[in-house]
Amino acid sequence: MSTKYYLQKVPVEAVQPGFSLAIPHDGEYRLFRVDCTQMSQRHGRPVMITLTSEPADGDRPWVVEYEAGTPVVRLLGVYQAAS
C-alpha cells in the first residue's frame, strides 16, 4: 500500500492559521503547519504574505514569504491506496 494525499492549490493570501502546507525545500516537500500569517506592502512593491510555523523541537520557527497570488499546496488529508 502506498500513501496518497488529498491536495489543493490555493493562493497564498487564502492561507489561514491551522492550515497544513506542502512546502518545497531542498528538492523535497516538507510539512509546514501555519501558526501565523502576515500581509505587508512597501511603497512600489508587491503585497507580500509571510507564513510562520510553530517552532519544532525547541528550534526557531520556520518562516516563508511569497508574493500575493502565488499558489501554495494545502494538505487536506491522507488516504491509503492499494498498490
C-alpha positions in Angstrom: 0.0 0.0 0.0 1.2 3.5 -0.7 0.3 6.7 1.0 -1.7 9.2 -1.1 -2.6 12.8 -0.1 -5.6 15.0 -0.8 -4.0 18.2 -2.0 -5.4 21.6 -3.1 -3.7 24.6 -4.7 -4.7 27.8 -3.0 -3.5 31.4 -3.4 -1.2 32.2 -0.5 -3.4 35.1 0.7 -6.2 32.5 1.4 -4.0 30.6 3.8 -5.1 30.7 7.5 -3.5 29.6 10.8 -4.0 25.9 11.3 -3.5 25.0 7.6 -1.0 22.3 6.7 1.0 23.1 3.6 3.5 21.1 1.5 6.4 23.5 1.0 9.2 22.7 -1.4 12.6 22.6 0.5 15.9 21.1 -0.8 14.2 19.3 -3.7 11.6 17.6 -1.5 8.3 18.7 0.1 8.1 19.4 3.9 5.1 19.7 6.0 4.5 23.3 7.1 1.8 23.9 9.8 0.8 27.5 9.6 0.8 29.2 13.0 0.7 32.9 11.8 0.1 34.8 8.6 1.0 38.4 8.0 0.5 40.7 4.9 2.7 43.6 4.2 3.4 46.0 1.4 6.1 48.5 0.9 5.7 51.5 -1.4 6.1 50.5 -5.0 6.5 46.8 -4.1 4.0 43.9 -4.4 1.9 42.7 -1.5 3.9 40.0 0.4 2.4 37.3 2.6 4.6 35.9 5.4 3.8 32.5 6.8 5.3 31.3 10.1 5.2 27.8 11.6 5.5 26.8 15.2 9.0 26.0 16.4 9.9 22.3 16.2 11.9 20.6 18.9 12.9 23.9 20.5 14.2 25.2 17.2 13.3 28.6 15.7 10.0 29.0 13.8 10.2 28.3 10.0 9.3 31.5 8.0 8.4 31.6 4.3 7.4 34.6 2.3 5.5 34.7 -1.0 4.1 37.4 -3.3 0.3 37.6 -3.1 -1.3 35.4 -5.8 1.4 32.7 -5.5 -0.2 29.3 -5.4 0.7 27.0 -2.5 -0.2 23.4 -1.9 -2.6 22.7 1.0 -2.7 19.2 2.5 -6.3 18.3 3.2 -5.9 14.7 4.2 -4.3 11.4 3.8 -5.6 8.1 2.4 -4.1 4.6 1.7 -4.3 3.3 -1.8 -3.7 -0.3 -2.8 -0.5 -0.8 -4.8 
